[in-house]
Amino acid sequence: MIKIIAEAGVNHNGSAELAFRLVEAAHAAGADIVKFQTFKAKNLVTRTAQQAEYQTRNTGVAESQFDMLSRLELGFDTHKALIARCHELGIEFMSTAFDSESLIFLVKELGLTTLKIPSGELTNAPFVLEHARTGCDLIVSTGMASLAEVEATLGVIAFGLTADEAAFPSEQAFTEAYASEAGQSALKRRVTLLHCTTEYPAPINEINLRAMQTMATAFGLTPGYSDHSAGITIPVAAAALGARLIEKHFTLDKSMEGPDHKASLEPDELAAMVQAVRDVELALGNGIKGPQPSEVKNKAVARKSLVAAAPIRTGELFTENNLAVKRPGDGLSPYGYWAWLGKPAGRDYQEGELIRD
């Protein structure tokens, strides 16, 4: 089954009330998981770190990342209330940690068993290692990354999943862990690899969905897609190309203030995407080519049989002039056409009558 993550992210604007409404909207839309972002601004950025261009463009405010992110923090107590609400509704809660304090909270306090490593942390080897050493299943997003960078990250994860806690981390150790049978086995059990284009919204001509298949072939890991494009077309296409997990940002209202609202789906759009992905999943089927139950009744209508092209008397030879192929298809197969030529008719036939000998 394709899992769908409704990415609330920071689209709550720091409001617990909006966060709860996002949980309820994700559930109503049929998503499997609703995901937030957990961080302490003081642990994440310096006070002078600049916003991304898209953040300034989408918010209309030029300020430091620290000031922006400080307004978008959700308190740990709010997280606990949110996960309780998710349990009530029957939707899975996830959150992406952006600092060690937040990661420890998600695992130790909330008991999460699946974590996401965001694209921006892909090259943060110490933090990637912290994730791997939790023993949780990992969803790894690969926006902005080359294939070599993805492989290097997988080496860190393989080391974290298989090495003794006392083992000293090093690039050589990561390489050896990645190449080991135990490392490869652990990666295949624990890691889902998401293709992603890190721009908000991502230009259609830079989505490069085939890269998802490239990574699946290169690493043999479960493929997925984290979408930042406008609309629902691209995530639906990703599902058709084999994504087993789809992540999509959503908001209650695209016109709200904040960095990610404009590149997000509103609830009715999210519901439409979920339904479209489910339809694609059904349509993909099992890959075995054969007549489907709904087709069987149409065989006789759409296919053809051997018929008499003219009146034929008993003992008269079948020829190209008196033997034809026409509907309906519940008679003898046209594959036998040539075998019948030159044979004597076993009985009389009227023009248009199915050959039954």
C-alpha positions in Angstrom: 0.0 0.0 0.0 1.2 3.5 -0.8 1.5 5.6 2.3 0.5 9.2 2.1 2.1 11.8 4.5 0.1 15.0 4.8 3.0 17.4 5.7 1.6 20.1 8.0 5.2 21.2 8.7 5.1 24.7 10.1 1.8 25.7 8.5 0.3 26.0 11.9 2.2 29.4 12.2 3.1 28.5 15.8 -0.6 28.2 16.8 -1.7 25.0 18.7 -5.2 25.6 17.6 -4.2 25.6 13.9 -2.1 22.5 14.5 -5.1 20.6 15.8 -7.2 21.7 12.8 -4.4 20.5 10.5 -4.5 17.1 12.1 -8.3 16.9 11.7 -8.0 18.1 8.0 -5.4 15.5 7.2 -7.5 12.8 8.7 -10.6 13.9 6.9 -8.7 13.9 3.6 -7.7 10.3 4.1 -4.0 10.7 4.7 -2.2 7.9 6.5 0.2 10.2 8.4 0.2 13.8 9.5 3.6 15.2 9.9 5.0 18.3 11.7 8.4 19.8 12.3 10.1 19.9 15.7 12.8 22.3 16.5 14.2 24.9 18.8 15.2 27.9 16.8 18.2 28.5 19.1 19.5 25.0 18.3 18.8 25.2 14.6 20.2 28.5 13.2 22.5 31.3 14.1 20.8 34.6 14.8 22.1 36.1 11.6 21.3 33.2 9.2 19.4 34.6 6.2 16.1 33.3 4.9 15.9 31.3 1.7 14.8 33.3 -1.3 11.4 31.5 -1.4 10.8 32.3 2.3 11.3 36.0 1.8 9.2 35.8 -1.4 6.3 33.8 0.2 6.2 35.8 3.5 6.8 39.2 2.0 9.1 39.9 5.0 12.9 40.1 4.9 14.2 38.9 8.3 16.6 36.3 9.8 15.7 32.6 9.8 16.0 32.8 13.6 13.3 35.4 13.9 11.0 33.6 11.5 11.5 30.1 13.0 11.1 31.4 16.6 7.5 32.3 15.7 6.9 28.8 14.2 8.0 26.6 17.1 5.5 24.3 18.6 6.0 23.5 22.3 6.7 20.0 23.4 3.5 19.9 25.5 1.6 20.8 22.3 3.3 17.9 20.6 2.0 15.5 23.3 -1.5 16.8 22.9 -1.3 16.5 19.1 -0.2 12.8 19.2 -3.0 12.1 21.6 -5.5 13.6 19.2 -4.0 11.6 16.3 -4.5 8.4 18.3 -8.1 9.3 18.9 -8.7 9.8 15.2 -6.7 6.9 14.0 -4.1 8.8 12.0 -0.3 8.3 12.5 1.6 11.2 14.0 5.1 12.0 12.7 7.5 15.0 13.1 10.8 15.9 11.6 13.5 16.8 14.1 15.9 19.6 13.2 18.1 19.4 16.3 19.3 16.8 18.8 17.1 18.0 21.7 14.1 17.6 19.5 15.2 14.2 18.2 15.6 12.9 21.7 12.1 14.3 22.6 10.4 12.6 19.6 12.0 9.2 20.4 12.2 9.2 24.2 9.1 11.2 25.1 6.7 10.6 22.2 7.9 7.1 21.4 8.0 7.6 17.6 9.3 4.5 15.7 9.7 6.2 12.3 11.8 9.3 11.7 12.4 11.5 8.7 15.8 12.9 7.9 15.0 16.1 5.9 16.9 17.1 2.8 18.7 19.9 4.5 20.2 17.5 7.1 21.4 14.9 4.5 25.0 16.0 4.8 24.9 16.5 8.5 26.7 13.3 9.3 26.6 13.6 13.1 22.9 14.2 13.1 22.2 11.5 10.6 24.2 9.1 12.8 22.0 10.2 15.8 18.9 9.2 13.8 20.4 5.8 12.8 21.4 5.0 16.4 17.8 5.4 17.6 17.0 2.1 15.9 13.9 3.7 14.3 12.8 3.2 10.7 14.1 6.1 8.6 12.6 8.1 5.8 15.5 9.9 4.0 14.7 12.9 1.8 17.3 13.7 -0.9 16.5 17.2 -2.2 19.6 19.1 -3.4 21.7 15.9 -3.3 23.8 14.1 -5.8 23.8 10.3 -6.0 27.2 10.2 -4.3 25.9 12.3 -1.4 23.0 9.9 -1.0 25.4 7.0 -0.9 27.6 8.7 1.7 24.5 9.3 3.9 23.5 5.7 3.5 26.9 4.7 4.7 26.4 6.7 7.9 23.1 5.1 8.4 24.4 1.6 7.8 27.2 2.3 10.4 24.6 3.6 12.9 22.3 0.6 12.4 25.0 -2.1 12.6 28.1 -0.9 14.5 28.6 -1.3 18.2 27.8 1.9 20.2 31.5 2.2 21.1 32.7 2.0 17.5 34.4 5.2 16.4 32.7 7.0 13.4 34.8 7.8 10.4 34.4 8.0 6.6 36.2 4.7 6.3 33.9 3.1 8.8 30.9 4.4 7.0 32.2 3.0 3.7 32.8 -0.4 5.2 29.4 -0.5 6.8 27.7 0.4 3.6 29.6 -2.3 1.7 28.9 -5.0 4.3 26.1 -7.6 4.0 24.8 -6.5 7.5 24.8 -2.9 6.4 22.9 -3.6 3.2 20.4 -5.8 5.0 19.7 -3.1 7.6 19.3 -0.4 5.0 16.7 -2.5 3.1 14.8 -3.2 6.3 14.8 0.3 7.7 15.2 3.0 5.0 12.8 4.6 2.6 14.5 6.9 0.1 12.5 10.0 -1.0 13.3 11.9 -4.2 12.7 15.6 -3.8 13.3 18.9 -5.4 14.0 21.5 -2.8 12.2 24.6 -4.1 8.8 26.0 -3.1 7.1 25.6 -5.4 9.4 23.4 -7.4 9.4 24.1 -11.2 7.8 21.3 -13.2 10.8 21.0 -15.5 13.1 20.4 -12.5 11.1 17.7 -10.8 13.1 14.9 -12.6 10.8 12.1 -11.4 13.0 9.5 -13.1 15.6 10.2 -10.5 13.4 8.3 -8.1 13.7 5.2 -10.2 17.5 5.8 -10.6 17.9 5.7 -6.8 15.7 2.7 -6.5 17.9 0.9 -9.0 21.2 2.2 -7.5 20.4 1.4 -3.9 17.7 -1.2 -3.9 15.7 0.7 -1.2 12.0 1.4 -1.0 11.3 4.5 -3.2 9.2 7.5 -2.3 8.6 11.1 -3.3 8.4 14.3 -1.3 6.6 16.8 -3.5 6.9 20.6 -3.5 5.3 21.2 -6.9 2.0 23.1 -7.4 -1.1 20.9 -7.6 -1.5 17.2 -7.4 -0.3 16.0 -10.9 3.3 15.2 -9.9 2.6 13.1 -6.8 0.0 11.1 -8.7 2.6 10.5 -11.4 5.1 9.4 -8.8 2.7 6.9 -7.5 2.3 5.5 -11.0 6.1 5.3 -11.3 6.4 3.2 -8.2 6.6 5.5 -5.2 5.6 3.6 -2.1 5.4 6.8 0.0 4.1 10.2 -1.0 4.6 13.3 1.0 2.8 16.6 0.3 2.6 19.9 2.1 -0.9 21.1 3.0 -2.4 24.1 4.7 -5.8 25.3 5.8 -5.6 28.3 3.6 -2.9 29.2 1.0 -3.4 32.9 1.6 -2.2 32.6 5.2 1.1 34.3 6.2 4.0 31.9 6.4 6.8 30.5 4.3 5.2 27.3 3.0 1.5 28.0 2.6 1.7 29.1 -1.0 3.4 25.8 -2.0 0.8 23.7 -0.1 -2.5 22.0 -0.9 -5.7 23.1 0.8 -7.8 20.4 2.4 -10.1 19.7 -0.6 -7.0 19.5 -2.9 -5.3 17.1 -0.4 -8.4 14.9 -0.4 -8.4 14.9 -4.2 -4.7 13.9 -4.3 -5.3 11.1 -1.8 -8.1 9.7 -3.9 -6.1 10.0 -7.1 -3.2 8.1 -5.5 -5.5 5.4 -4.3 -7.0 5.1 -7.8 -3.5 4.8 -9.3 -2.6 2.2 -6.7 -5.7 0.1 -7.7 -5.1 0.6 -11.4 -1.5 -0.7 -11.1 -2.8 -4.1 -10.2 -0.6 -7.2 -9.8 1.1 -7.1 -13.2 -0.2 -10.4 -14.4 -1.5 -10.1 -17.9 -4.9 -11.9 -18.3 -8.6 -11.1 -18.8 -10.1 -9.2 -15.9 -13.5 -10.3 -14.5 -15.2 -7.3 -16.0 -13.8 -8.2 -19.5 -14.9 -11.8 -19.7 -18.5 -11.0 -20.6 -17.3 -8.8 -23.5 -15.3 -11.6 -25.3 -18.2 -12.9 -27.3 -19.2 -9.3 -28.3 -15.8 -7.9 -29.2 -14.0 -11.0 -30.7 -14.7 -12.9 -33.8 -15.3 -16.5 -34.9 -15.3 -18.6 -38.1 -18.6 -18.2 -40.0 -20.0 -19.2 -43.3 -19.5 -16.4 -45.9 -22.0 -18.1 -48.2 -24.4 -21.1 -48.1 -22.4 -24.3 -47.7 -23.7 -27.8 -48.4 -22.6 -31.0 -46.6 -19.4 -32.3 -48.1 -18.6 -29.0 -49.9 -15.0 -27.9 -49.3 -14.3 -24.8 -47.2 -12.5 -22.1 -49.2 -11.5 -18.5 -48.9 -14.8 -17.7 -50.7 -17.1 -19.4 -48.3 -15.3 -19.1 -45.0 -15.0 -15.8 -43.2 -14.2 -14.3 -39.8 -16.9 -12.2 -38.1 -18.5 -11.4 -34.8 -19.7 -12.8 -32.4 -16.7 -14.4 -30.7 -18.4 -17.4 -29.1 -17.6 -19.8 -31.9 -14.4 -21.4 -33.3 -11.3 -19.3 -33.0 -10.0 -17.6 -36.2 -6.6 -19.2 -35.4 -8.0 -22.3 -37.1 -8.9 -20.5 -40.3 -6.1 -22.1 -42.4 -6.7 -25.5 -41.0 -10.3 -25.5 -42.2 -9.5 -24.5 -45.8 -9.9 -27.6 -48.1 -11.8 -29.6 -45.5 -15.3 -30.9 -46.3 -18.3 -29.4 -44.4 -19.8 -31.9 -42.1 -23.3 -30.4 -42.5 -25.2 -27.6 -44.3 -24.6 -24.0 -43.3 -26.6 -20.8 -44.0 -24.7 -17.6 -44.7 -23.5 -16.0 -41.5 -23.9 -19.2 -39.5 -21.1 -20.0 -37.0 -19.0 -23.0 -38.0 -19.6 -25.7 -35.4 -18.0 -28.9 -36.8 
